[in-house]
Amino acid sequence: MKACGVVSEISFERATSADLPSLFDCYKQGMRQIVDEAFGWDEDFQRNGFTTKLDINGFQWLLIDQKRIGFVCVDEDKKNLKLNFIVLFADNQQKGLGEVYMKMLLAEAHVKRKSIVLSCFKNNHRAINLYKRLDFSLTDETQYFFHFESSLLLA
């Protein structure tokens, strides 16, 4: 990583089922406060949902200089890339890395001629601001979540 928040390059490492405990620990470190403020953290519920409802094939570690900085979980169907999670370790937050990754995902979506869909906790203000800066459109909301879609023009 270079000074002034400019990133050399993010690379990826496919996660395996053996990584699930580490992935959950990263998720917990990055999301516990947001989940707890929204509706309370229930360790068993969170661990069960994380390990049983998500396809391990969608998980990738984010790396800079071969060092893990967090992870993403993205599912793909015929129409969309669905961003389930982007979680950065605490010492990698607020450095522009989430935006760098999202621009990479937008480029991938453009090449594949797909939209990106995602949900974000209403109290996750930093993430909401990022999605708005990147011109995502608010498509729906529930009690706890905003739902966004990329405003990608597929000309």
Secondary structure, 3 states (H helix, E strand, C coil): CCHHHCCCCCEEEECCHHHHHHHHHHHHHHHHHHHHHHHCCCHHHHHHHHHHCCCHHHEEEEEECCEEEEEEEEEECCCEEEEEEEEECHHHCCCCHHHHHHHHHHHHHHHHCCEEEEEEECCCHHHHHHHHHCCEEEEEECCCEEEEEECCCCC
